[in-house]
């Protein structure tokens, strides 16, 4: 629900793991495990985003419509 609430009209958002953990009062590891479970269940796509200089940026999460 957290990712859905923060998603745009395309079902995409890119909050940091630390931000999710802090706002939901969970550990980073719990958030990472939940995201992995959603990806494995086919409900979420996770992609690394990159900066123009080649450095890593935040992850892009895309919700997969289960309908």
N, C-alpha and C positions, 0 to 999 in steps of 0.2 A: 504494500500500500504506500509506503514511503516513496518509492521510485515512481509509482503511478501518479501520486499527488504532485510530484515535481517535474513530470514529463511534459513536453510540448505536444502540439497537435499530431506530431509524427511518432509519439511514444518514446521520445529520446530525452535523456538528461545526463549530466556528468558530475554528480556530487562526489567529493572525495570520501574515501573509506572513513577517515577520521571525522569528517563532518557528520556522516550518517551515524557513526557510533556515538558521538557526543550528543546529537539531537535525540537519539532513541535511548540513551543511557545504557548502551551495550558495549561490550569489548570489541576492539577492532577484529579480533579473531572470530567472534560470533558473527559479525557482519560479513566477513570474508567467506565463512562457511555457508551462510544463508545465500549469498550471491552465487556461490558455486553450485549449491543445490538447485537454485532457480535456472541456471544455465543448463545443468544436467537434465532437468525436467523439460527443457525446451520452451521455457516461459520467458527467458531473457537472453539477449545477445550482448556480449561484452567485447569491446574493441579498444585497443590502445590508440590514443590520439597523440599526435606529434607536433612539436613547435616548428616554426619555419627554420630555426637553426639546427634542426635534427634532434633536439632533446625531447625527452618524453614529457607528455602533458597528462592530463587526467584521463581516466577511462570513460568511454562513451557507452552508456547502457541504453539498449533498445528493447522495449517491451514487445513481446510477441503475442499477438492477439490469439487467444485460445478458442475463439468462436469459429 
